[in-house]
């Protein structure tokens, strides 16, 4: 995404741009019209150069409707691009969108590992993916906090109760004192944030605290996820093992494979990613309600994410409850374990 203060005559080349954009910083993004045609501009000085015959492989774009069912809508990114462009650090937003693409790629990698599992010892590959999930999702909370900290002084709380103070840079310092979760009332008094935001931090802290604990275990203390098992339908774990025992609510009894009560790995990864994305969306929705923000820069349009693997982010709920294996035709009762738990 390019950001520019464009001359009005150039800015109005962008079909999605509101006509009364004033002196706002403008996001220059591809636009896909109702006929599915892609329009792309490159900035050259204070000019916009139109690019002909383009096709998007991986990009954010504005459209009234998504070009493909595989494309992903993020309330968080849409709001950032539409209402907060130019107020925060654009590099932070780039990092967030890159992390979302990387997280979606993990599900494709698991499918690839499943198809080559007979030819390669893929257990170490999968363990690395599990560690990355904790590392990346925990990092997304810090990226969120850093972005909000950067714009906090520039926004106006609708119903202020306390005077605003500078926010900490990390999500942990915002929500935790040691290993204790900071209560909403204390956050309101200490930082002058409205009750809705304080409640968000308080309610989200337990999930974040769990992510933080296991990331710290892997990075600083040498822990690693325990054995991953290959079965005929996919990959399985023991829910009593580290770190899965902290997320037992992910699985119901019908998902378990007798007699060893192995559980599918896919719902676990989908749950972690889903909770992280849900937290981003919940935060920005709360922020919109509690803080006065500029009107949308592209009213009537939405921002969508397009990428070769982004479709998996549309299927997180399904992968938590229905699409839990790679082969739905197998019967749990007849499942055989190819690597017996040690």
C-alpha positions in Angstrom: 0.0 0.0 0.0 1.3 3.5 -0.9 0.2 6.5 1.1 0.2 10.0 -0.4 -1.1 13.5 -0.2 -2.1 13.8 -3.8 -3.3 16.8 -5.8 -7.1 16.7 -6.1 -7.0 16.1 -9.8 -4.8 13.0 -9.4 -6.6 11.6 -6.3 -10.0 11.7 -8.1 -8.6 9.0 -10.5 -9.2 6.5 -7.7 -12.9 5.4 -8.1 -13.2 4.3 -4.4 -12.0 7.6 -2.9 -14.6 9.8 -1.3 -15.0 13.1 -3.1 -14.5 15.3 0.0 -11.3 13.7 1.1 -9.9 17.1 2.2 -6.2 16.9 3.2 -6.3 13.3 4.3 -3.5 10.8 3.5 -4.8 8.6 0.8 -4.2 4.8 0.5 -3.4 3.9 -3.1 -4.6 0.4 -3.6 -5.9 -1.8 -6.4 -9.6 -1.6 -7.1 -11.8 -4.4 -8.6 -15.0 -3.2 -10.3 -18.3 -5.0 -10.6 -17.2 -6.7 -13.8 -14.2 -8.3 -12.1 -11.7 -6.0 -13.8 -8.6 -4.9 -11.8 -7.5 -1.3 -11.8 -4.1 -0.5 -10.5 -2.1 2.7 -10.1 1.5 3.4 -9.3 2.6 6.7 -7.8 5.3 8.6 -9.5 6.1 11.8 -7.8 2.7 13.5 -7.4 1.2 11.6 -10.3 -0.8 8.4 -10.5 0.2 6.1 -13.4 -2.5 3.6 -14.5 -1.3 0.0 -15.1 -3.2 -1.9 -17.8 -3.9 -5.6 -18.0 -3.1 -6.4 -14.4 -4.1 -9.4 -12.3 -3.8 -9.6 -8.5 -2.0 -12.7 -7.1 -1.4 -11.3 -3.6 -2.7 -7.9 -2.6 -5.2 -5.9 -0.6 -7.8 -4.2 -2.7 -11.0 -2.1 -2.5 -14.2 -3.5 -4.0 -17.9 -3.4 -3.3 -17.9 -7.2 -3.2 -15.1 -9.6 -2.9 -13.7 -10.7 -6.3 -13.4 -14.4 -5.2 -15.0 -16.4 -2.4 -11.4 -17.3 -1.4 -10.5 -13.7 -0.6 -10.6 -12.7 3.0 -12.3 -9.8 4.8 -10.7 -8.4 7.9 -12.8 -5.8 9.9 -9.5 -4.8 11.6 -7.6 -4.0 8.4 -10.6 -2.5 6.6 -11.1 0.0 9.5 -7.4 0.8 9.6 -7.2 1.5 5.9 -10.5 3.4 5.8 -10.4 5.5 9.0 -6.8 5.5 10.4 -4.6 5.7 7.4 -1.7 8.1 8.0 -2.3 8.3 11.7 -0.2 5.4 12.8 2.9 3.5 11.6 2.2 2.0 8.1 5.1 -0.5 8.6 3.2 -2.0 11.6 0.1 -2.6 9.5 2.2 -4.2 6.8 3.7 -6.5 9.4 0.2 -7.4 10.6 -1.1 -8.3 7.1 2.1 -10.3 6.4 1.5 -12.3 9.6 -2.1 -13.0 8.5 -0.8 -14.3 5.2 1.8 -16.4 6.9 -0.7 -17.9 9.3 -3.0 -18.9 6.5 -0.1 -20.5 4.8 0.4 -22.9 7.7 -2.8 -24.8 6.8 -1.5 -25.4 3.2 1.8 -26.6 4.6 0.0 -29.1 6.8 -1.7 -30.5 3.8 1.6 -30.8 2.0 3.1 -32.5 5.0 0.2 -34.9 5.0 0.8 -35.9 1.4 4.5 -36.6 1.8 4.3 -38.1 5.3 5.2 -41.6 3.9 8.4 -40.4 2.3 9.7 -37.9 5.0 9.9 -37.8 8.7 7.7 -34.7 9.0 7.3 -34.6 12.8 9.9 -31.9 13.2 8.3 -29.9 10.5 5.0 -29.9 12.3 6.6 -29.1 15.6 8.2 -26.0 14.0 4.8 -24.9 12.7 3.2 -25.2 16.2 6.0 -23.1 17.7 5.6 -20.5 14.9 1.8 -20.3 15.7 2.6 -19.2 19.3 5.4 -16.9 18.2 3.4 -15.1 15.4 0.0 -14.8 17.2 1.7 -13.5 20.3 3.6 -11.0 18.1 0.3 -9.8 16.5 -0.9 -8.6 19.9 2.3 -6.5 20.3 1.9 -5.1 16.8 -1.7 -4.1 17.6 -0.5 -2.4 20.9 2.3 -0.6 19.2 0.0 0.8 16.5 -2.6 2.0 19.0 0.1 3.6 21.1 1.3 5.6 18.1 -2.2 7.0 17.4 -3.5 7.4 21.0 -2.5 11.1 21.3 -4.2 11.9 18.0 -7.7 10.6 18.7 -10.4 11.9 20.9 -12.3 9.7 23.4 -16.1 10.3 23.0 -16.9 10.2 26.7 -13.7 10.8 28.6 -13.7 9.9 32.3 -10.0 10.3 33.0 -7.1 12.2 31.4 -5.3 10.3 28.7 -1.8 9.0 29.4 0.7 7.4 27.1 0.0 3.7 26.5 2.8 1.1 27.0 4.3 -0.3 23.8 3.7 -4.0 24.6 0.5 -5.9 25.1 1.9 -7.6 28.2 2.8 -4.3 29.9 -0.7 -3.1 29.1 -2.6 -6.1 30.5 -0.3 -7.8 33.1 1.5 -7.1 36.3 3.9 -10.0 36.6 1.5 -12.9 36.0 -1.6 -11.2 37.3 -4.2 -9.7 34.9 -4.8 -6.0 35.4 -8.4 -5.2 36.1 -10.5 -2.9 33.9 -10.9 -0.1 36.5 -7.1 0.2 37.0 -6.5 0.4 33.3 -9.1 3.2 33.0 -7.5 5.2 35.9 -3.9 4.6 34.8 -4.2 5.3 31.1 -7.5 7.2 30.7 -8.9 4.7 28.3 -12.7 4.3 28.1 -14.5 1.4 29.8 -15.1 -0.5 26.5 -11.4 -0.7 25.7 -10.5 -1.5 29.3 -12.9 -4.4 29.2 -11.4 -5.6 26.0 -7.9 -5.7 27.5 -9.2 -7.5 30.6 -11.2 -10.1 28.7 -8.5 -10.8 26.1 -5.7 -11.0 28.6 -6.2 -14.7 29.6 -5.8 -15.9 26.0 -2.8 -13.6 25.4 -1.3 -14.8 28.7 -1.4 -18.4 27.5 0.2 -17.5 24.1 2.9 -15.6 26.0 3.6 -18.4 28.4 4.2 -21.0 25.7 6.1 -18.7 23.4 8.4 -17.9 26.4 8.7 -21.6 27.1 9.9 -22.3 23.5 12.1 -19.2 23.1 13.7 -18.9 26.5 13.4 -22.2 28.3 13.9 -24.8 25.6 10.5 -26.5 25.7 9.1 -27.9 22.5 5.7 -29.4 21.6 5.5 -33.1 22.4 5.1 -35.8 19.9 2.8 -35.4 16.9 1.3 -38.6 15.5 0.5 -39.5 11.9 -2.8 -41.3 11.3 -4.5 -42.2 8.1 -6.6 -39.0 8.2 -4.1 -36.4 9.3 -2.0 -35.4 12.3 -3.0 -36.0 15.9 -1.7 -35.1 19.4 -2.4 -36.1 23.0 -4.4 -33.4 24.7 -2.6 -34.1 28.0 0.7 -33.0 26.4 2.4 -29.6 26.5 1.0 -27.2 25.2 -2.3 -28.8 24.2 -3.4 -29.4 27.8 -4.1 -25.7 28.2 -6.6 -25.8 25.3 -8.7 -28.8 26.1 -11.9 -26.9 25.3 -10.9 -27.1 21.6 -11.9 -30.8 21.4 -15.1 -32.6 22.2 -15.2 -36.4 23.0 -16.5 -37.3 19.5 -13.2 -36.0 18.0 -11.0 -38.4 20.0 -9.5 -41.5 18.5 -9.8 -44.6 20.7 -8.1 -46.4 22.3 -5.4 -43.8 22.9 -7.7 -40.8 22.8 -5.6 -38.9 20.2 -7.1 -35.6 19.1 -6.8 -33.9 15.6 -4.2 -31.2 15.4 -6.1 -29.0 12.9 -8.8 -27.7 15.3 -6.0 -26.6 17.7 -4.2 -24.5 15.1 -7.5 -23.1 13.7 -8.6 -22.1 17.3 -5.4 -20.2 18.0 -5.5 -18.3 14.7 -9.2 -17.7 15.0 -9.0 -16.3 18.5 -6.1 -14.0 17.5 -8.0 -12.6 14.4 -11.2 -12.3 16.5 -9.3 -10.3 19.1 -8.0 -7.9 16.4 -11.5 -7.4 15.1 -13.1 -7.0 18.5 -10.5 -4.4 19.5 -11.1 -2.2 16.4 -14.9 -2.5 16.7 -14.6 -1.3 20.3 -12.2 1.4 19.3 -14.7 2.7 16.7 -17.4 2.9 19.3 -15.3 4.6 22.0 -13.2 7.1 19.9 -14.1 9.7 17.4 -12.5 8.7 14.1 -12.6 10.2 10.6 -15.2 9.0 8.1 -14.3 6.2 5.8 -12.0 7.2 3.0 -13.8 4.8 0.6 -17.5 4.8 1.6 -19.5 1.9 0.0 -16.4 -0.2 -0.5 -14.6 -2.7 1.6 -11.0 -3.8 1.8 -10.3 -7.4 1.0 -7.2 -9.5 1.2 -6.2 -11.7 -1.7 -3.5 -14.3 -1.7 -2.7 -17.9 -2.8 -3.5 -19.4 0.6 -5.7 -16.7 2.3 -8.8 -18.8 1.8 -8.0 -20.8 4.9 -8.8 -17.8 7.1 -12.4 -18.1 5.8 -12.5 -21.7 7.0 -11.3 -21.4 10.5 -14.6 -22.1 12.2 -15.2 -25.1 9.9 -11.7 -26.5 10.7 -12.4 -26.3 14.4 -15.7 -28.3 14.3 -16.2 -30.1 10.9 -13.2 -30.2 8.7 -11.0 -31.6 11.4 -9.1 -34.2 9.3 -7.8 -34.4 5.8 -10.0 -37.3 4.9 -13.6 -37.1 6.0 -14.4 -40.6 4.7 -12.6 -42.4 7.5 -14.4 -43.7 10.5 -13.0 -42.8 13.9 -13.7 -46.1 15.4 -11.6 -47.9 12.7 -8.7 -45.5 12.9 -5.2 -46.9 13.1 -2.2 -45.1 14.5 0.9 -45.3 12.4 3.2 -44.1 15.1 2.2 -45.5 18.5 2.6 -43.1 21.5 5.7 -43.7 23.5 
